[in-house]
Amino acid sequence: MNLAEKYKQIRKYSEQICEPLETEDYVVQPVVDVSPPKWHLGHTTWFFETFILKPNVFNYKEFDVNYNYVFNSYYETIGNRVIRTDRGNLSRPSVNDVYKYRAYVDEAMIGFLSAEVPPELTELVVLGFNHEQQHQELLLSDIKYILGNNPLFPTYSAEWKDIEQDTAAPTFIDFSGGIHEIGFNGSDFCFDNELGQHQVYLQPFSISSQLVTNNEYLDFINDGGYQNFNYWHAEGWDWVQTNKINSPMYWHFIDGQWFCYTLNGLQTLKPNDTLTHISYYEAYAFASWKGMRLPTEFEWEIAAKSFNWGQRWEWTESAYLPYPGFSKAPGAIGEYNGKFMVNQKVLRGASVATPQNHSRITYRNFFHPHLRWQFTGIRLAK
């Protein structure tokens, strides 16, 4: 598949994600971490226009000069932008205008990609592909939050299917200690935070072959896990108390029975399904309650070939830090990952919302410990 075909495939999938939405769904921003679907569609378009078309296409005319202010996310190098909390206040540009913007930029991009593209620009285009795929996962997560916090619990799609749970009994896989190679090594695409292959020394460890299920987590709840401070970090306990947390996100206890909001709508909680939408604080507390722990990202990377992964982003016990020799690229692209390497935890794997061909063992996702609107889960280690 050439660059133009790949571009069309990826761009089409973003719009397919949004097909089940009503116009009103495109504009809602319930919390700061959730962006309106309309904004995602515009921002990913802005990325190609700003970093590919404007600098490299002679006489290229911007669709709308105001869109740089509206759809810039966090790139200080590019200029001022609408603050993140105000994305839901943007009644204009309209949804129709955003789709016109996408069509305008797509036409220019396909023309650009149909000619010979220099290697350095090819790398930037491929980064744009992966950037849009990241936003496709965010789109699904944000749409679920928007609809899941609507009191009517509307269905996103009756056809939506989660990855089927592996029904095999969980076992613990043992790994010997020693020196291991960590990080990306190859010629295919990876993000800069995966680079800097290096050696780490690991103590012997064991890791579960399976992710934690709803039923296992129910045992934690029923045993008073959310009421016992001994299982929690002090910061996590403050989070529980301040926000009155007593269950995972999207769980609802109604008339003596647990329900869970899914992209298929509100459903009776299925005990054997894989737990999801859990914060690092909760993952740590559950592991502590079990007398175990979370794996480090290095243990996870070494062990991942020995179990099935990809259902949930898996919290690790590792802080999000640069690998040895990490350096930021010059200009705006250098703002992509490096400046977020503080106060966040690494997640490994992928999730049911991750687009095809956008996962690998060395991929390093990262979020603040309290966040749980992504499709996150727990794998135990000891």
C-alpha positions as CSV (number, residue, x, y, z in Angstrom):
1,M,0.0,0.0,0.0
2,N,1.5,3.4,-1.0
3,L,1.4,6.5,1.0
4,A,-1.7,8.0,-0.7
5,E,-3.7,4.8,-0.2
6,K,-2.6,4.5,3.4
7,Y,-3.6,8.1,4.0
8,K,-7.0,7.5,2.6
9,Q,-7.5,4.4,4.6
10,I,-6.6,6.0,7.9
11,R,-8.6,9.2,7.3
12,K,-11.7,7.2,6.3
13,Y,-11.6,5.2,9.6
14,S,-11.7,8.4,11.7
15,E,-14.9,9.3,10.0
16,Q,-16.3,5.8,10.3
17,I,-15.9,6.0,14.1
18,C,-18.1,9.1,14.0
19,E,-20.8,7.7,11.8
20,P,-23.1,6.5,14.6
21,L,-23.1,10.0,16.2
22,E,-25.8,12.6,16.2
23,T,-24.7,16.2,15.4
24,E,-25.1,17.2,19.0
25,D,-22.7,14.4,20.1
26,Y,-19.8,16.0,18.2
27,V,-19.7,19.1,20.3
28,V,-19.9,17.9,24.0
29,Q,-16.9,18.1,26.4
30,P,-18.0,16.9,29.8
31,V,-14.5,17.1,31.4
32,V,-11.1,18.6,30.5
33,D,-9.6,15.2,29.5
34,V,-12.3,14.5,26.9
35,S,-12.3,16.5,23.7
36,P,-15.4,16.8,21.4
37,P,-15.3,14.5,18.4
38,K,-15.5,17.5,16.1
39,W,-12.3,18.8,17.6
40,H,-10.5,15.5,17.0
41,L,-11.5,15.5,13.4
42,G,-10.3,19.1,13.0
43,H,-7.1,18.7,14.9
44,T,-5.9,15.6,13.0
45,T,-6.6,17.6,9.8
46,W,-4.7,20.6,11.1
47,F,-1.7,18.4,11.7
48,F,-1.4,17.5,8.1
49,E,-2.1,21.0,6.9
50,T,0.4,22.6,9.3
51,F,3.3,20.2,9.1
52,I,3.0,18.9,5.6
53,L,1.1,21.1,3.2
54,K,1.9,24.7,4.4
55,P,5.7,24.2,4.4
56,N,6.0,22.0,1.4
57,V,3.3,22.8,-1.2
58,F,3.9,25.9,-3.3
59,N,1.1,28.5,-3.1
60,Y,-0.9,26.3,-0.7
61,K,-3.8,28.3,0.6
62,E,-5.1,27.5,4.1
63,F,-8.7,26.5,4.4
64,D,-9.3,29.0,7.2
65,V,-6.5,31.0,8.8
66,N,-8.4,30.9,12.2
67,Y,-8.2,27.1,12.4
68,N,-4.6,27.2,13.6
69,Y,-5.9,28.8,16.7
70,V,-8.9,26.5,17.0
71,F,-7.2,23.1,16.4
72,N,-3.7,23.5,17.7
73,S,-3.5,21.2,20.7
74,Y,-0.3,21.9,22.7
75,Y,2.3,23.0,20.3
76,E,3.8,26.2,21.8
77,T,6.0,26.6,18.7
78,I,3.0,27.0,16.4
79,G,1.4,29.8,18.4
80,N,-1.7,30.6,20.5
81,R,-4.6,28.2,20.8
82,V,-7.9,27.7,22.4
83,I,-7.3,26.4,25.9
84,R,-8.2,22.7,26.4
85,T,-11.1,23.3,28.7
86,D,-12.8,25.5,26.1
87,R,-12.9,23.0,23.2
88,G,-16.5,22.2,24.1
89,N,-17.5,25.9,23.8
90,L,-16.7,26.0,20.1
91,S,-20.2,25.9,18.5
92,R,-18.3,27.1,15.4
93,P,-16.8,25.9,13.2
94,S,-19.8,23.7,12.6
95,V,-19.6,19.9,12.1
96,N,-20.3,20.5,8.4
97,D,-17.4,23.0,8.2
98,V,-15.0,20.5,9.9
99,Y,-15.9,17.8,7.3
100,K,-15.4,20.4,4.5
101,Y,-12.0,21.2,6.1
102,R,-11.1,17.5,6.1
103,A,-12.2,17.1,2.4
104,Y,-10.2,20.2,1.4
105,V,-7.0,19.0,3.1
106,D,-7.5,15.4,2.0
107,E,-7.6,16.5,-1.7
108,A,-4.4,18.5,-1.2
109,M,-2.7,15.7,0.7
110,I,-3.6,13.0,-1.8
111,G,-2.2,15.2,-4.6
112,F,1.0,15.7,-2.6
113,L,1.4,12.0,-1.8
114,S,0.8,11.0,-5.4
115,A,4.1,12.5,-6.4
116,E,7.5,11.4,-5.1
117,V,7.9,12.3,-1.4
118,P,11.4,12.8,0.0
119,P,12.5,10.4,2.8
120,E,12.5,13.1,5.5
121,L,8.9,14.1,4.6
122,T,7.9,10.5,4.4
123,E,8.9,10.1,8.0
124,L,6.8,13.1,8.9
125,V,3.8,11.8,6.9
126,V,4.0,8.4,8.7
127,L,4.1,10.3,12.0
128,G,0.9,12.0,10.9
129,F,-0.7,8.6,10.2
130,N,0.2,7.4,13.7
131,H,-0.9,10.6,15.2
132,E,-4.3,10.2,13.7
133,Q,-4.5,6.6,14.9
134,Q,-3.8,7.8,18.4
135,H,-6.7,10.2,18.1
136,Q,-8.9,7.4,16.7
137,E,-8.4,5.6,20.0
138,L,-9.1,8.9,21.9
139,L,-12.2,9.4,19.7
140,L,-13.7,6.1,20.9
141,S,-12.8,6.7,24.5
142,D,-14.1,10.2,24.4
143,I,-17.4,9.2,22.7
144,K,-17.9,6.5,25.3
145,Y,-17.4,9.1,28.1
146,I,-19.8,11.6,26.4
147,L,-22.5,9.0,26.0
148,G,-21.8,7.1,29.2
149,N,-22.3,10.3,31.2
150,N,-25.6,11.1,29.5
151,P,-28.4,10.0,31.9
152,L,-30.2,8.2,29.1
153,F,-27.1,6.0,28.5
154,P,-27.5,6.0,24.7
155,T,-26.1,3.2,22.6
156,Y,-23.1,4.1,20.4
157,S,-23.5,1.1,18.2
158,A,-25.4,-2.2,18.5
159,E,-22.6,-3.8,16.4
160,W,-19.8,-2.8,18.7
161,K,-17.9,-5.9,20.0
162,D,-15.2,-6.1,22.7
163,I,-12.3,-8.4,22.3
164,E,-13.4,-11.9,23.5
165,Q,-12.2,-12.8,27.0
166,D,-9.7,-15.7,27.1
167,T,-11.4,-18.3,29.3
168,A,-8.3,-20.2,30.3
169,A,-7.5,-20.2,34.0
170,P,-4.9,-17.6,34.9
171,T,-1.4,-18.9,35.7
172,F,1.8,-17.1,36.8
173,I,4.6,-17.2,34.3
174,D,8.1,-17.2,35.9
175,F,11.0,-15.3,34.5
176,S,14.6,-15.5,35.7
177,G,16.6,-12.4,36.6
178,G,19.4,-11.0,34.6
179,I,20.2,-8.4,32.0
180,H,17.6,-7.7,29.2
181,E,17.4,-5.4,26.2
182,I,14.6,-2.8,26.4
183,G,13.4,-0.5,23.7
184,F,12.6,-0.4,20.0
185,N,15.1,-1.9,17.5
186,G,14.2,-1.9,13.8
187,S,13.4,0.1,10.7
188,D,9.6,0.4,11.0
189,F,7.9,3.3,12.7
190,C,8.1,3.9,16.4
191,F,7.6,7.0,18.6
192,D,10.7,8.8,19.9
193,N,10.0,7.7,23.5
194,E,10.6,4.0,22.4
195,L,14.1,4.8,21.2
196,G,17.3,4.3,23.0
197,Q,17.5,0.6,23.2
198,H,19.3,-0.2,26.5
199,Q,20.0,-2.8,29.0
200,V,18.2,-3.2,32.3
201,Y,18.8,-5.7,35.2
202,L,15.7,-7.5,36.4
203,Q,15.3,-9.6,39.5
204,P,13.4,-12.9,39.0
205,F,9.7,-12.2,38.8
206,S,6.3,-13.9,37.9
207,I,3.5,-12.3,35.9
208,S,-0.1,-13.4,35.4
209,S,-1.0,-14.9,32.0
210,Q,-4.4,-13.2,32.2
211,L,-5.9,-9.8,33.0
212,V,-8.0,-9.2,36.0
213,T,-11.8,-9.9,35.5
214,N,-14.8,-8.0,36.7
215,N,-15.5,-10.9,39.1
216,E,-12.1,-10.7,40.7
217,Y,-12.5,-6.9,41.2
218,L,-16.0,-7.4,42.7
219,D,-14.3,-9.5,45.4
220,F,-12.1,-6.5,46.2
221,I,-15.2,-4.2,46.3
222,N,-17.2,-6.6,48.5
223,D,-14.2,-7.0,50.8
224,G,-14.3,-3.2,51.5
225,G,-11.4,-2.4,49.2
226,Y,-12.6,1.2,48.7
227,Q,-13.0,1.7,52.5
228,N,-9.6,0.4,53.6
229,F,-6.8,3.0,53.4
230,N,-4.1,0.3,53.9
231,Y,-4.3,-0.7,50.2
232,W,-3.9,2.8,48.8
233,H,-1.2,5.3,48.2
234,A,-1.9,8.5,50.3
235,E,-2.6,10.4,47.1
236,G,-4.9,7.6,45.8
237,W,-6.8,7.5,49.1
238,D,-7.3,11.3,48.9
239,W,-8.6,10.8,45.4
240,V,-11.1,8.1,46.6
241,Q,-12.3,10.2,49.5
242,T,-12.5,13.5,47.6
243,N,-14.4,12.0,44.6
244,K,-16.4,9.4,46.5
245,I,-15.1,6.6,44.3
246,N,-16.5,3.2,45.1
247,S,-16.3,1.3,41.8
248,P,-14.6,1.4,38.4
249,M,-15.8,4.0,35.9
250,Y,-19.1,3.2,34.2
251,W,-20.2,0.8,36.9
252,H,-23.7,1.5,38.4
253,F,-25.3,-0.3,41.4
254,I,-29.0,-0.3,40.6
255,D,-31.7,-2.1,42.7
256,G,-29.1,-4.4,44.2
257,Q,-27.4,-5.3,41.0
258,W,-24.3,-4.1,39.2
259,F,-24.6,-2.7,35.7
260,C,-21.9,-1.4,33.4
261,Y,-22.2,1.2,30.6
262,T,-20.6,-0.1,27.3
263,L,-20.6,1.1,23.8
264,N,-23.7,-1.1,23.3
265,G,-25.5,0.8,26.1
266,L,-26.1,0.0,29.7
267,Q,-25.7,-3.7,30.3
268,T,-25.8,-6.1,33.3
269,L,-22.2,-6.5,34.5
270,K,-20.7,-9.7,33.1
271,P,-18.5,-11.2,35.8
272,N,-16.1,-13.0,33.5
273,D,-15.4,-10.1,31.2
274,T,-12.1,-8.3,31.4
275,L,-12.0,-5.4,33.9
276,T,-11.7,-2.0,32.2
277,H,-11.7,1.8,32.9
278,I,-9.5,1.6,36.0
279,S,-7.1,4.2,37.4
280,Y,-3.5,3.5,38.4
281,Y,-4.6,4.2,42.0
282,E,-7.2,1.4,41.8
283,A,-4.8,-0.9,40.0
284,Y,-2.2,-0.5,42.7
285,A,-4.8,-0.9,45.5
286,F,-6.2,-4.1,44.0
287,A,-2.7,-5.5,43.6
288,S,-1.9,-4.6,47.2
289,W,-5.1,-6.3,48.4
290,K,-4.1,-9.4,46.5
291,G,-0.7,-9.3,48.2
292,M,0.9,-8.7,44.8
293,R,2.0,-5.8,42.7
294,L,1.9,-4.3,39.2
295,P,4.7,-5.2,36.8
296,T,7.3,-2.6,35.8
297,E,7.2,-1.6,32.1
298,F,10.5,-3.5,31.6
299,E,9.1,-6.7,33.1
300,W,6.0,-6.3,30.9
301,E,8.1,-5.9,27.8
302,I,10.2,-9.0,28.5
303,A,7.2,-11.1,29.4
304,A,4.7,-9.9,26.7
305,K,5.7,-12.6,24.2
306,S,4.5,-15.2,26.7
307,F,0.9,-14.0,27.0
308,N,-1.9,-12.5,24.9
309,W,-2.1,-8.8,25.2
310,G,-4.1,-6.1,23.4
311,Q,-7.4,-6.1,25.3
312,R,-6.6,-3.3,27.7
313,W,-3.9,-0.8,28.2
314,E,-2.1,-2.3,31.2
315,W,-0.9,-0.1,34.1
316,T,2.7,-0.6,35.1
317,E,4.6,0.4,38.2
318,S,7.0,2.6,36.0
319,A,7.1,6.3,35.9
320,Y,7.1,7.8,32.4
321,L,10.7,8.8,32.0
322,P,13.1,9.2,29.0
323,Y,15.3,6.3,28.0
324,P,19.1,6.8,28.0
325,G,20.2,9.1,25.2
326,F,16.7,10.4,24.6
327,S,16.6,13.8,22.7
328,K,13.8,15.8,21.4
329,A,13.5,16.6,17.7
330,P,14.0,20.2,16.7
331,G,10.9,22.5,16.3
332,A,7.3,21.7,17.0
333,I,7.7,17.9,16.5
334,G,10.0,17.9,19.5
335,E,7.0,18.7,21.6
336,Y,5.3,15.4,20.8
337,N,6.4,13.3,23.8
338,G,9.3,14.7,25.7
339,K,7.6,17.5,27.5
340,F,5.1,15.1,29.1
341,M,7.8,13.0,30.9
342,V,6.8,14.0,34.4
343,N,4.2,12.9,37.0
344,Q,2.7,10.1,34.7
345,K,2.7,6.3,34.7
346,V,3.5,4.1,31.8
347,L,0.9,1.8,30.3
348,R,1.8,-1.1,28.0
349,G,0.0,-3.1,25.4
350,A,-3.0,-1.9,23.5
351,S,-6.8,-2.0,23.8
352,V,-10.0,-2.9,22.1
353,A,-10.1,0.8,20.9
354,T,-6.5,0.7,19.4
355,P,-6.6,0.7,15.5
356,Q,-5.2,-2.2,13.6
357,N,-1.4,-2.1,13.0
358,H,-1.0,0.5,15.7
359,S,0.5,-1.6,18.5
360,R,3.8,-3.2,19.3
361,I,5.5,-4.6,22.4
362,T,7.7,-1.5,22.9
363,Y,4.8,1.1,22.6
364,R,4.8,3.3,25.7
365,N,1.5,4.9,26.5
366,F,1.3,7.3,29.5
367,F,-1.4,8.9,31.7
368,H,-1.7,10.6,35.0
369,P,-2.5,8.1,37.8
370,H,-6.1,9.2,38.4
371,L,-7.3,8.9,34.8
372,R,-9.5,6.0,33.8
373,W,-11.5,7.0,30.7
374,Q,-9.2,5.0,28.5
375,F,-9.7,1.2,28.1
376,T,-7.3,0.3,31.0
377,G,-6.9,-2.9,32.9
378,I,-4.7,-4.8,35.4
379,R,-2.2,-7.6,35.1
380,L,-0.7,-8.8,38.4
381,A,3.0,-9.6,39.1
382,K,4.9,-10.8,42.0
